Amino acid sequence: MSTRSLSGDPSAAFDAAAAQVSRAQLRPELRLTEVPAPTRVAPYALALTAEVVSDHHDEDDDLASGRFVLLHDPSAPEPWAGQWRVVSFARAELEPETAPDPLLGEVGWSWLADSLRDEGAEYTAEGGTVTRVVSESFAALSERPPSIEMEVRASWTPTNTDFGAHLRAWGALLCTIAGLPPLPDGVVALPSQRR
């Protein structure tokens, strides 16, 4: 079904989409929190943050974190190529030896594309960046080991009305960059160790 079929009453359409997002079943390692949504980007918006936590660690010790925003603008802004837009961010610390890998960006982007495909989240007009941040400490902080973070910033326009699939795909991306193994349907996650 096309997202255009939800355009009769924009408020009702957005409420229905938000309800789908709230019913989406995510992995138990994901801790979601609704946060204030941006008010200047679109007339209707829903924003969530998430942390991926491990059963072996304090909940303050997150393996990955991110933000998911669902936007609805009945005027269908030209860059969106539709009335709906997902804007997402995902960040995780990786092993320092991955820093020089020239394919790290491509791998990060493929994780997003694979997650969207695996969840059946149809989309168009996608765009984004994959960034690696390498931190080295000096002087009084020189005993800290180097660290590397990967950030995947992406946006896309859903072309189907299964908005929960788009949240599940983003959640799968977060779990992937956190280093959690994929889970087949019906399998419960076992506690895992941090990389």
VENKAKA-V26951 format. One record per residue. N is the residue number from 1. RES is the residue in one letter. PHI is phi in whole degrees, -180 to 180 (999 if undefined). Layout:
{{N | RES | PHI} {N | RES | PHI}}
This chain:
{{1 | M | 999} {2 | S | -80} {3 | T | -66} {4 | R | -64} {5 | S | -70} {6 | L | -94} {7 | S | -88} {8 | G | -58} {9 | D | -119} {10 | P | -57} {11 | S | -66} {12 | A | -66} {13 | A | -62} {14 | F | -68} {15 | D | -60} {16 | A | -66} {17 | A | -65} {18 | A | -62} {19 | A | -65} {20 | Q | -62} {21 | V | -62} {22 | S | -69} {23 | R | -89} {24 | A | -61} {25 | Q | -89} {26 | L | -116} {27 | R | -61} {28 | P | -68} {29 | E | -75} {30 | L | -90} {31 | R | -112} {32 | L | -95} {33 | T | -140} {34 | E | -78} {35 | V | -128} {36 | P | -58} {37 | A | -88} {38 | P | -62} {39 | T | -106} {40 | R | -101} {41 | V | -85} {42 | A | -153} {43 | P | -64} {44 | Y | -129} {45 | A | -155} {46 | L | -134} {47 | A | -128} {48 | L | -132} {49 | T | -115} {50 | A | -147} {51 | E | -126} {52 | V | -100} {53 | V | -118} {54 | S | -109} {55 | D | -64} {56 | H | -86} {57 | H | -130} {58 | D | -58} {59 | E | -63} {60 | D | -75} {61 | D | -98} {62 | D | -82} {63 | L | -86} {64 | A | -159} {65 | S | -147} {66 | G | -175} {67 | R | -141} {68 | F | -128} {69 | V | -127} {70 | L | -105} {71 | L | -115} {72 | H | -136} {73 | D | -134} {74 | P | -58} {75 | S | -76} {76 | A | 50} {77 | P | -52} {78 | E | -54} {79 | P | -63} {80 | W | -75} {81 | A | 61} {82 | G | 167} {83 | Q | -93} {84 | W | -119} {85 | R | -150} {86 | V | -107} {87 | V | -121} {88 | S | -137} {89 | F | -144} {90 | A | -141} {91 | R | -140} {92 | A | -154} {93 | E | -84} {94 | L | -114} {95 | E | -69} {96 | P | -56} {97 | E | -69} {98 | T | -80} {99 | A | -54} {100 | P | -81} {101 | D | -64} {102 | P | -69} {103 | L | -96} {104 | L | -58} {105 | G | -63} {106 | E | -62} {107 | V | -64} {108 | G | -59} {109 | W | -68} {110 | S | -67} {111 | W | -62} {112 | L | -66} {113 | A | -60} {114 | D | -64} {115 | S | -63} {116 | L | -63} {117 | R | -63} {118 | D | -63} {119 | E | -90} {120 | G | 72} {121 | A | -87} {122 | E | -77} {123 | Y | -157} {124 | T | -149} {125 | A | 53} {126 | E | -78} {127 | G | -165} {128 | G | 168} {129 | T | -138} {130 | V | -121} {131 | T | -121} {132 | R | -113} {133 | V | -119} {134 | V | -104} {135 | S | -115} {136 | E | -122} {137 | S | -105} {138 | F | -135} {139 | A | 55} {140 | A | -62} {141 | L | -103} {142 | S | -64} {143 | E | -79} {144 | R | -72} {145 | P | -73} {146 | P | -61} {147 | S | -135} {148 | I | -133} {149 | E | -119} {150 | M | -109} {151 | E | -124} {152 | V | -115} {153 | R | -111} {154 | A | -150} {155 | S | -140} {156 | W | -159} {157 | T | -107} {158 | P | -62} {159 | T | -113} {160 | N | -128} {161 | T | -97} {162 | D | -89} {163 | F | -68} {164 | G | -62} {165 | A | -63} {166 | H | -70} {167 | L | -68} {168 | R | -61} {169 | A | -63} {170 | W | -64} {171 | G | -62} {172 | A | -65} {173 | L | -61} {174 | L | -57} {175 | C | -67} {176 | T | -66} {177 | I | -72} {178 | A | -78} {179 | G | 90} {180 | L | -81} {181 | P | -70} {182 | P | -66} {183 | L | -115} {184 | P | -68} {185 | D | -54} {186 | G | 84} {187 | V | -99} {188 | V | -90} {189 | A | -70} {190 | L | -90} {191 | P | -56} {192 | S | -124} {193 | Q | -92} {194 | R | -70} {195 | R | -62}}
